[in-house]
């Protein structure tokens, strides 16, 4: 479970790893240089506020070949929209989302009142990301995020998230044994570690954030969308104001289209 104690205001950590500092860290295309890279990365992490627990998690981390295999074989975004929907969604999912909409009316009303994001959009994301929490990933999170931070293909993007993951270890949100998706995403809506630090919220009022719990995951996702510019009461289909915010959630056009269409299906 991914938890940290909330203060009077939500925890927001600014990652301070500069572009110049990131450029000084080497990268690799296979596991042969990973151990040497960890020594380099330890210096960057320490300089950006990672403490002893996070540095120990870094020292214990292993190169994850399964993560690289999945990174090189991301086929989903190559499908047409119809094929993508047929693979990723079903009528049973729609019915499940509608039941959740009905059975958690107070939660959805609270979230929409606070963040302005309608529940059907959040439920579409929840279903697409983890099958409504049923599949949050089977990769060691620290190994995965450090592997893609080391890998040359997108190192600049993942390095700040790797620093964030080690910070989450320091805060007790994760451990070296925590599990998630192939690129270091965690929880019911698959937040990257930096997004956990910046956007997570306590949705059930217990004073903690647990991204593996639905209420906190939904509040955090709504907060993310609100911070990205969601306009309450405006439409979210292609060509409407809030579709640009859905584009912030995932870079793949077919994924963006699917979220918007599925949200409308759930609400109908």
C-alpha positions as CSV (number, residue, x, y, z in Angstrom):
1,X,0.0,0.0,0.0
2,X,1.2,3.5,-0.8
3,X,0.6,5.8,2.3
4,X,2.0,8.9,3.8
5,X,0.8,11.0,6.7
6,X,-0.9,14.2,5.5
7,X,-0.1,17.5,7.0
8,X,-2.5,20.5,7.2
9,X,-2.0,20.9,3.5
10,X,-1.3,18.3,0.8
11,X,2.2,17.2,0.3
12,X,3.8,18.7,-2.8
13,X,7.5,18.1,-3.4
14,X,9.2,20.1,-6.2
15,X,11.8,18.0,-7.9
16,X,14.9,20.0,-8.2
17,X,17.0,17.9,-10.6
18,X,18.0,20.4,-13.3
19,X,18.4,19.7,-17.0
20,X,22.1,20.2,-16.8
21,X,22.5,17.8,-13.8
22,X,20.4,15.1,-15.6
23,X,22.6,15.5,-18.7
24,X,25.6,14.6,-16.6
25,X,24.2,11.2,-15.7
26,X,25.1,8.4,-18.2
27,X,22.6,6.0,-19.7
28,X,22.6,2.5,-21.2
29,X,20.7,0.2,-23.6
30,X,21.2,-3.0,-21.7
31,X,21.9,-4.0,-18.1
32,X,25.7,-4.1,-18.3
33,X,26.2,-0.6,-17.0
34,X,23.4,-0.5,-14.5
35,X,25.5,-0.9,-11.4
36,X,27.9,1.8,-12.3
37,X,25.0,4.1,-13.2
38,X,23.5,3.6,-9.8
39,X,26.6,5.1,-8.3
40,X,26.2,8.2,-10.5
41,X,22.5,8.4,-9.8
42,X,23.1,8.2,-6.1
43,X,25.0,11.5,-6.2
44,X,22.2,13.2,-8.2
45,X,19.5,11.7,-5.8
46,X,21.3,12.8,-2.7
47,X,21.9,16.3,-4.1
48,X,18.1,16.5,-4.6
49,X,17.1,15.6,-1.1
50,X,16.8,11.8,-1.1
51,X,17.7,10.4,2.3
52,X,19.2,7.2,3.6
53,X,16.2,4.9,3.1
54,X,15.8,6.0,-0.5
55,X,19.5,5.7,-1.2
56,X,19.5,2.2,0.3
57,X,16.6,1.2,-2.0
58,X,18.7,2.5,-4.9
59,X,21.7,0.5,-3.8
60,X,19.5,-2.7,-3.6
61,X,17.8,-2.2,-7.0
62,X,18.1,-4.5,-9.9
63,X,17.8,-4.0,-13.7
64,X,14.4,-5.1,-14.8
65,X,14.6,-6.7,-18.2
66,X,10.8,-7.3,-18.2
67,X,10.3,-3.6,-18.0
68,X,12.5,-3.0,-21.1
69,X,10.8,-5.8,-23.0
70,X,7.4,-4.1,-22.4
71,X,8.8,-0.7,-23.2
72,X,10.0,-1.9,-26.6
73,X,6.7,-3.6,-27.3
74,X,3.9,-1.1,-26.6
75,X,1.4,-2.2,-29.2
76,X,-1.8,-0.8,-27.8
77,X,-1.5,2.7,-29.2
78,X,-1.1,1.3,-32.7
79,X,-4.6,0.0,-32.9
80,X,-7.6,1.8,-34.4
81,X,-10.0,3.3,-31.9
82,X,-12.6,0.6,-32.4
83,X,-10.0,-2.2,-32.0
84,X,-8.5,-0.5,-29.0
85,X,-11.9,-0.2,-27.3
86,X,-12.7,-3.9,-28.1
87,X,-9.4,-5.0,-26.5
88,X,-9.5,-2.6,-23.4
89,X,-13.2,-2.3,-22.6
90,X,-16.3,-4.4,-22.4
91,X,-20.0,-4.0,-21.7
92,X,-19.3,-5.6,-18.3
93,X,-16.9,-2.7,-17.6
94,X,-19.6,-0.1,-18.5
95,X,-22.0,-1.8,-16.2
96,X,-19.5,-2.0,-13.4
97,X,-18.7,1.7,-13.8
98,X,-22.4,2.6,-13.7
99,X,-22.8,0.5,-10.5
100,X,-19.9,2.3,-8.9
101,X,-21.4,5.6,-9.9
102,X,-24.7,4.7,-8.3
103,X,-23.2,3.0,-5.2
104,X,-20.7,5.8,-4.3
105,X,-22.9,8.8,-4.9
106,X,-21.6,10.8,-1.9
107,X,-18.0,10.2,-2.9
108,X,-18.5,11.4,-6.5
109,X,-20.5,14.4,-5.3
110,X,-17.8,15.4,-3.0
111,X,-15.0,15.0,-5.6
112,X,-17.0,16.9,-8.3
113,X,-17.8,19.7,-5.8
114,X,-14.1,20.0,-4.8
115,X,-12.4,19.6,-8.2
116,X,-15.1,20.1,-10.8
117,X,-14.3,16.9,-12.6
118,X,-17.4,14.7,-13.4
119,X,-17.3,11.1,-12.1
120,X,-17.8,9.4,-15.4
121,X,-14.4,10.7,-16.6
122,X,-12.7,9.4,-13.4
123,X,-14.4,6.0,-13.8
124,X,-13.3,5.8,-17.5
125,X,-9.7,6.4,-16.4
126,X,-10.0,3.9,-13.5
127,X,-11.3,1.2,-15.8
128,X,-8.7,1.8,-18.4
129,X,-5.8,2.1,-16.1
130,X,-6.3,-0.8,-13.7
131,X,-9.6,-2.6,-14.5
132,X,-11.2,-0.7,-11.5
133,X,-8.2,-1.6,-9.2
134,X,-8.0,-5.3,-10.2
135,X,-4.7,-5.0,-11.9
136,X,-2.2,-2.5,-10.5
137,X,0.9,-4.3,-11.8
138,X,3.3,-7.0,-11.0
139,X,6.7,-5.2,-11.3
140,X,8.9,-4.1,-8.5
141,X,8.3,-0.4,-8.6
142,X,11.8,0.7,-7.6
143,X,13.5,-1.6,-10.1
144,X,11.2,-0.5,-12.9
145,X,11.5,3.2,-12.4
146,X,15.2,3.1,-12.0
147,X,15.5,0.8,-15.1
148,X,13.7,3.3,-17.4
149,X,15.6,6.2,-15.8
150,X,18.8,4.5,-16.8
151,X,17.6,3.4,-20.2
152,X,18.7,5.9,-22.9
153,X,15.4,6.0,-24.7
154,X,13.6,8.3,-22.3
155,X,16.0,8.9,-19.4
156,X,15.3,12.7,-19.2
157,X,11.6,12.0,-18.7
158,X,12.0,9.3,-16.1
159,X,14.9,10.6,-14.0
160,X,12.8,13.1,-12.0
161,X,10.2,10.3,-11.3
162,X,13.0,8.0,-10.2
163,X,14.2,10.7,-7.7
164,X,10.6,11.0,-6.6
165,X,10.2,7.3,-6.1
166,X,13.2,7.3,-3.8
167,X,11.7,10.2,-1.9
168,X,8.5,8.1,-1.5
169,X,10.6,5.4,0.2
170,X,12.0,8.0,2.5
171,X,8.5,9.1,3.4
172,X,7.3,5.5,4.0
173,X,4.9,5.6,1.1
174,X,6.8,2.8,-0.7
175,X,9.4,0.2,0.1
176,X,11.9,-1.7,-1.9
177,X,9.3,-4.4,-2.3
178,X,6.4,-2.3,-3.5
179,X,4.8,-3.4,-6.7
180,X,3.3,-1.5,-9.6
181,X,3.3,-1.3,-13.4
182,X,6.2,-1.7,-15.8
183,X,7.3,1.9,-15.9
184,X,7.0,2.7,-12.2
185,X,3.3,3.6,-12.2
186,X,1.5,2.9,-8.9
187,X,-2.0,2.7,-7.6
188,X,-5.5,2.4,-9.1
189,X,-5.0,5.1,-11.7
190,X,-1.3,4.4,-12.2
191,X,0.4,7.6,-11.1
192,X,4.1,8.0,-11.8
193,X,6.0,8.8,-8.5
194,X,6.5,12.5,-9.2
195,X,2.7,12.8,-9.7
196,X,2.1,11.1,-6.4
197,X,4.2,13.7,-4.7
198,X,2.6,16.6,-6.5
199,X,-1.0,15.7,-6.9
200,X,-2.1,13.1,-4.5
201,X,-5.0,13.8,-2.1
202,X,-6.8,12.2,0.8
203,X,-10.2,11.2,-0.6
204,X,-11.7,9.4,2.3
205,X,-10.7,11.7,5.1
206,X,-8.5,9.3,7.1
207,X,-5.6,11.7,7.1
208,X,-3.5,9.6,4.8
209,X,-3.1,9.1,1.0
210,X,-3.3,5.5,-0.3
211,X,-3.1,5.3,-4.0
212,X,-4.2,1.7,-4.0
213,X,-7.6,2.8,-2.4
214,X,-10.3,4.0,-4.7
215,X,-11.3,7.1,-2.8
216,X,-7.8,8.5,-2.6
217,X,-7.0,7.5,-6.2
218,X,-10.1,9.2,-7.5
219,X,-9.5,12.4,-5.5
220,X,-5.9,12.5,-6.6
221,X,-6.8,11.9,-10.3
222,X,-9.5,14.7,-10.1
223,X,-6.9,17.0,-8.5
224,X,-4.4,16.2,-11.3
225,X,-7.0,17.0,-14.0
226,X,-8.1,20.2,-12.2
227,X,-4.5,21.4,-11.9
228,X,-4.0,20.8,-15.6
229,X,-6.9,23.2,-16.4
230,X,-10.2,21.2,-16.2
231,X,-13.1,23.6,-16.7
232,X,-16.1,22.6,-14.6
233,X,-19.3,22.3,-16.6
234,X,-17.5,22.3,-20.0
235,X,-17.5,19.3,-22.4
236,X,-14.7,16.8,-22.7
237,X,-15.2,15.3,-26.2
238,X,-12.8,16.1,-29.0
239,X,-13.1,19.7,-29.9
240,X,-14.5,20.7,-26.5
241,X,-12.5,22.6,-23.9
242,X,-11.7,19.7,-21.5
243,X,-10.4,17.3,-24.1
244,X,-7.1,19.2,-24.0
245,X,-6.9,18.2,-20.3
246,X,-7.5,14.6,-21.1
247,X,-4.6,14.9,-23.5
248,X,-2.5,15.7,-20.5
249,X,-3.3,12.3,-19.0
250,X,-1.9,10.2,-21.8
251,X,0.1,11.1,-24.9
252,X,-1.6,8.5,-27.1
253,X,-4.5,9.9,-29.2
254,X,-6.4,6.6,-29.2
255,X,-6.2,6.5,-25.4
256,X,-7.5,10.1,-25.1
257,X,-10.3,9.4,-27.5
258,X,-11.2,6.2,-25.6
259,X,-11.4,8.0,-22.2
260,X,-13.8,10.7,-23.6
261,X,-16.0,8.2,-25.4
262,X,-16.2,5.8,-22.5
263,X,-17.0,8.6,-20.1
264,X,-20.0,9.5,-22.2
265,X,-21.0,5.9,-22.4
266,X,-20.9,5.5,-18.6
267,X,-22.9,8.7,-18.1
268,X,-25.6,7.8,-20.6
